[in-house]
Amino acid sequence: MPTTDQPIPEAPGSGRPGAAPVRNKRADARRNQQTLLAAAAEVFVASGVDAPIREIAAKAGVGVGTIYRHFPSRADLIVAVYRHQVEACAEAGPALLAETGSPYEALRRWIDLFVDFLVTKHGLAKAMQSDSNGFSTLHAYFLDRLEPVAARLIEAGVEAGEIEPGTRAYELMRGVGDLCVDHGSDPRYDPRHLIDLVFRGLRRTP
């Protein structure tokens, strides 16, 4: 399945004087694409993956043609949004650990981001049911990128005496994911309430 997060090739002769503008254009293009993907993710969460492309374009502040130039099909856009969200979630883990004074709080805040991602992830999964092999590849990518992040946060919490030993990253992610499966189908159900109970159990008491 095609993906859209591959580096843009260097222009011929980029090693000669004048390469800086080429690199700047490349960086600008990647920033613009990231902005577009963030807008698409917000629209998918609010309106579903079948939302009109013009709605995504309006959110991103670009023309519809710009979106089709980057992502010729809706499937291309869906895959790119999925990967974009996985990367954002993966990068947030170390950042939260560095900026908070508590690994437990860092894990809690990371799980909040993970839950936000899962809401869109299930929508993407449904949209891609016709391409099960492609989705299986993305699911493996999802685990490869995010499980080590969760494991590091848990490890830091155990080392700091804030999290009970024996907590496994995959089990935590799987449990949170299962709690989020029916999100939105019943207005009386909010998975975050149960996730809060899970976190109370994770915390190590003096």
Secondary structure, DSSP 4 states (H G I P E B T S, - for coil): ---S-SPPPPPTTTTSTTHHHHHHHHHHHHHHHHHHHHHHHHHHHHH-TT--HHHHHHHHTS-HHHHHHH-SSHHHHHHHHHHHHHHHHHHHHHHHHHH-S-HHHHHHHHHHHHHHHHHHHHHHHHHTGGGHHHHHHHHHHHHHHHHHHHHHHHHHHHHTT-B-TT--HHHHHHHHHHHHTTTTT-TT--HHHHHHHHHHHHBPP-
